[in-house]
Amino acid sequence: MMGDVKPDVCVVGLGYIGLPTAAIIARAGCKVLGLDVSQHVVDTINRGEIHIEEVDLDGLVHGVVQRGLLRASTEIAPSDVFVIAVPTPFAKDGHHTPDISYVLAAATQVAAVLKAGDTVILESTSPVGTTDQMRDLMAGLRPDLKFPGKTKETPDVSIAYCPERVLPGRILEELTNNDRSIGGITPRCARKALAFYKRFVRGTCVTTDARSAEMTKLVENAYRDVNIAFANELSMVADKMGLDVWEVIRLANRHPRVNILQPGPGVGGHCIAVDPWFIVAGAPDETPLIRTARNVNDGKMHHVVAKASALVEAHPGVKVACLGLAFKANIDDFRESPARYVAASLARKFGARINVVEPYAGELPREFEGTGAVQIDLDTALEECGVLIVLVDHDVFKVIPLAERSGKVVYDTRGIWPDQPGVDVAAAGLRLAS
């Protein structure tokens, strides 16, 4: 189907990855059908609007919808290329077991309209072996088609695993420019997927087998998690020893072969906080380091809650502002966010004394209901709150000058205010909660 003929594409799942991917494929001139289970999402996109925040995505979606290159539906239709970008959450068993039921449900839908010559690409972060499982499921549903790895003859369809590597807030840029791993069930499948991605990816596309590509995606995020865990563990050691962790890391990083990351209140997002467990689930006896890193980073959230609680209790009656809920700076994504966990824990504990400042949230998440905590803007927080707890390094927080912070009691989990002095609480006359 390739040559000069642009393939029709179906993107299954229109979330934080699926919608930007669909829009970029459409921008490259392919007709794209976006499939989602939510009628609200479908209706929003068909109006040329978006249901998620992402830099420049609104204009791109509006443009490709207006040009008739992108439409959304809850019903699948025949296409030439199918890109599956659905969630892979944990199973509800309390053991961080990956749940690939959404992937298999999507594959079932695709199988119903599959025809000879089609390509099926899985992008969802998945445990090693998921692409093979997806292929086996579709082969069982469509005995009339020959599947790669299941036949000695030339297969009718190509199947590949091609994970994304993107940073929220820079998704469009990174989907286009970042290198990609293209993992085919066979080398022929990888070549077919490679030809498709080269339509819209400027980065280098490296072909491999599907299982290696699945593992690569998990390894990238586990590597980040282990390195962040080292920084977070250091921060807890520094707290115990009365040291400034930011100063220690800054000095240690002057060593030419040392590059310690910056600690925070934990690790969030739907990748680094999740993907390492997929490796642990696949090889539980061989992963003590990866498992420990996960536990260190989750443990850092509890450490921050304890330290922040002690600070709030030490200043009875003083209003408290928690700055930020997102899992990282300058985005509206609160999934697996340690900041959200810490702020909600404090709200349950201290009720109406807790105020939340989150410029990227229209309202507080559901777990704040009934706590008495409220959302306020940054200027109000600086006027009324005597205790500031920095949980996210949003740019709008970083630029607050010392003059507006002096006299405040600050717990800065992100190290954004290195000039913040200690406070003589009595002299500062901290404002009490009304």
N, C-alpha and C positions, 0 to 999 in steps of 0.2 A: 504493500500500500504506500510505501514511502515515495521514492523518486521525487517528482515535482508535485505530486498530489498530496495535499495536506490531509492528515488523517482526522477523522472525527474522534473526539476524545470524551470519555466519561470519567469524571472525578467523583469517587464515592466518599462522602464525608466532607462537609464544608465548614470545618472549624478553623483553628488558628493556623494550620498548615494547609488543609485542603482548599480553602477559599483563595488564599494568595497564589497557590500553585495553579488552580483553575484559571485565575485571572491572567497570570503570566503566560500560560499556554495559549489562552485566547488572544493575548496581545501579539503572539507570534503568528497569528493568522489561522489557527485551527478552530473549528467549531466545537465548542465545549458544552457538554451537559453536566451540570453539577447536581449530584444526588444527595439528598439529606432526609433524615427521618422527620425533621421539624418543619411543619407547614409555615410557621412564623419565619424561619430562616429562608425558606424557599421564596415566600412572598416578598421579604425584605430585599433579597438579591434581585428578583425580577423587577422591582421598582428602581433598580440601579443604586440601591443603598447597601450598607453593610451592618452586620450585627456584632462586630468585634472592632476594637481600636487597633489600628496599625498604621504607621506612617505611610502616607501616599496611597494607601489601599483604596480609600473611598473614591478618589478620582479615577483610578485605574478600573475598578469594577464598574463605575458609572459609564465610562467610555466603552468598554467591551460589551456591556449589556445594550447600550444605545446602538452599537454597530451590529448587533445581532449575533455576536460571536460567543456570548455566554448566556445561557439560560439555566434556571434551576428547576428541579422537579422532585417529587417524592417517588416517582415511577422511573425505573430504569428503561433504557432503550438501547437497541443495537448500536455499537460503536466499533472503531478499529483498535483503539487503545483504551484500556481501563486502568485507572490509577486509584488504588485503594488507600485512603488516608483517614481511617477511623480510629477511635481510641483503643488502647490496650491497657486497661486499668488493672488493679489487683483484684483477685477473686476475694469474695467476702468470707475468707476462712481464717483471717487473722495471721496468716503466715507469709504474706507478701508473695503469694503465688500468682504468676501472670494469668490474666483472663483474656484469651484470644477469641472469645465467642463473637465479638463484633467483627473481627477479621473474617471468621468463617461464615458469618451471616452475610457479609458483603460478597464473599466468594460465591455463596449460594445464589445470590441475586445475579451476579455476573454470569454464572454458568447457564442461567436460563436463556440468555440472549447471545451466548458465545457462538462464533462461527469460525470456520477455517481462515487462517491468515491473521487472526487477532493477537494482540499482545496484552497480557495482564501483568501489571506492576504493583507490588505491595510496597508502600512507603512507611506504613505504621511501624513504630519501634516494636520489635517482636523478639521473643526468645528464639534461640538457634533451633532451626528445624521447622519454623512456622510456615515458610514458603513451600516446603515439601508437603506439609499437612494440607495447605491450601490447594496445591496441585492434586493431591490424592482425593480430596473432597470433590473437586470439580470433575476429575476423571471418573469418579463413581457416579456422578450425576449426568455426565455426558459420554456414555460409552460409544457414541457415534463419532467422537473426535479422538485423534491420536495426540497424547500429551507427552511433553519432553521427559525423558528418563523412564518412560513407561512403554516405549515402543522401540523396536529396532529400525523401523522405517522413519522417514522424515516426519516430524511431528506437525500437526495442523496448527497448533498455537504455541506462542512463546510466553514464558513465565519468568519474571525476574524480581529481585528485591533491591530497591534503590532508596536508601534512607536519606532524609534531609539533614542538613546541618545548619540550623539558622538561629539567630538571636532575636527574640521578640523586640520590636522597635526598629529592626533592620531587616525584616524578613524578605521584602521584595528585592533589596540589594543583594542579600546573601543567597537567596534562591537562584539568582542569576549568575553571581560571580564566584560562589564557593565551588571547590572541587567536589565531585560526587563519586561514590563507590557504586558501581553497577554490577550487581551480583546475579548472574543468570543461572538457572537450573542446569543449562548446558552452555558452552561457549557461543553457540548459535543464538540462544535466547539473549545472552548478554549483548551480542552485536546488535540485535534488533532493538533492545532497550536503549543502547548507546545512540543509535541513529535517531531515536525519538528525543532523547534529552538534548542532543546537540542542536535541536531546533530552538531551544530557549535558554540553555546554560552556556555561559561564557567560560566558566571554570573548566579545569581538566576533568574529564570523566575517565575513571580507571576501572577496567573490567576485572571481575573476579567471579568466584562461584557464590551462590546465594547464601550458603551457611557462613562463609567468611565475611560477607557483607553484613549479615545479621549480627555477627559477633563484633565486627568493627564498630558499628553504631553503639553497642552496649559498652565496649571498651573505652570509647572516647569519653563518655559521660562518667564511667567509673573512675577513669584517670583523674578527671576534674574533681570528683567527689573525694578521692583519697588525698589529693593535694589540699583541698579546702579543709578536710578533717585535721590535717597537720596544723594548719593555721588556727582553726578553732580550738584545738587542744592546747596549743601554745597560749591562746588568750585566757583559757581557764587556769593554766599554770601561773600566768602572769598575775591574774586576779588574786590567786592564793598567796603569791610572794610579794604582792604590793608593787608590781612593776608595770610600766607603760608598755603594753604589747606592741603598739604602733612604733615606738622608738626602737624596741628590740628588733622588730622585723626590718625596719628601715636600715639599721646598722648592719644586720646580718646580710641583707641583700646587696651590700657593697662588695661582698665576696664575689669574684667573677663567675663562679659556678653555682651560686645559690640564688634562687628566685622564689621566695616564700610568698604565697598569695595573701590577700587581706582577709582577716576573719570577719564574721558577721553574726547575726543571731541564730544561724542555722543554715540550712540549704533548702531552697524551694524550687518551684517550677515543676513541670510535668516530665522533665528529663533526668536531671542529675539526682533528684530525690527519689526517682523511681527505677531507672534503668539498671543500676548496679544490682538490685534485687533479682533481676532476670538472670544475671550471671550466677548469682548465689543459688537460685532455684535449679539451674541446670547442672551445677557442680558443687553441692553443699559442703562436701568434705575438703574441697581444694580452695576454698575462698575465705579463710579466716581474716585476711587483711581487708578485703572489700566489705565483708560483713561488719568488721569493727569500725571502719570508716563511716559507714551508714549510721551505726549506733552512736559514734562520737558526734556526728552532725545533728542527729535527732536529740542527743543529750544536751547539746549546746542550747537548744530552745528552752529546756527545763532550767538550765543554769541561768539563762537570761531572765526567765520569769521569776526565779528565786531572788536574783540580785535586784531586779526592778521592784519586786514586792517589798524587799527590805528597805529600799530607798523611799518608797511611798509611805510605808509604815513609820519611817523615821521622821516624816514631815506631816504629822496628822493635820487634817483639815485643808491642806494645800491642794489646789487644783493641779491635775496632771494631764499633759498632752503626749499622746503616743503619735510619733511622726512617721506615717507610712503604713500601708497594708500590703503593697505589691511584693512579689517575690524578688524583684530586682528594680533598679532605678528606671524611672521615666516611662513606665508602661502600666497598662490597666489589668495585667494578668495576676490574679491572686491565687492561682492553683498551687497547692502544697506550700503556701507561703509561711515561713517562720514568723515573719512580722505579724501576719494576721493571727497566727496561733498565740503569740505573746500578748498582743493587744486584747484579744478575746479572753484570754486567761485572766488578765488584769481587770477587765471589765466585770467578769463574773465575781472576782474577789472584792473589788473596791467600788463597784456600781457607779453612781453618778459623779464620783470624783474623777473618773476617767473620761477624757475627751480625745477624739481621734481626728487627726488631720490627714486626709488622703485626697490630693487634688485630682487623682485619676478615678475616683469613685463617686457616682451620683448619690449613693446611699450606702449605709453600712451593711455588710453581709448579714445573713439571717441569724448567725449565732450570737449577735449582739442584742437581739430583741429581748426585752424584759430585763436587761442588766441595768438600765438607767444611764449607760454611757451614751454620749451623743457625738455626732460629727460636727466639727466646727472648722472655720477657715484658718489659715495660717496666721493672719494678722490678729484675729481674736485670741488665738492660742498664745501669741507673744505678749499680748496685753494682759491676759487673765490667768495664765498658768505659771506656777512657780517651779514646777518640775517638768523637764522635757526629756522624753525617752526617744532617742533616734533609732528607728528600726529599718528605715530604707534611705538610701543615699540619693534621693531625687535631687536634681539640680536646684530646684526652687528652695530646698532646705540648705544646700551647701552654701548658697550666697547670702544667707542671713549674717549680717555683720555682728562683730563682737558686742557692739553697743546695745544691740537688741537682745543679746543673750546674757549680758553681765547681770549678776544678781540672781540668775536662775540656777537651780540644781539640775545638772545634766548627766544622763547616762547615755553615752554615745556608742552604740554597738557597731557603728560603721566607720568610726575614726574620721568623720568629716569636719570636725572642729578642733584641730590640734591646739588652737590658741585658747580654748575654754579654760578659764581659771577655776580653782576651787572656790567655794562660796562660804562666807560667814553668814549662816542662815539668819541669825538674829538681826544682824546689821542690814541684811537684804530686805527685811520686812516682807517675807513672802505672802502673797495674797491667798487667803483661805477660800476654800470652796463654799459657795453660798448655800 
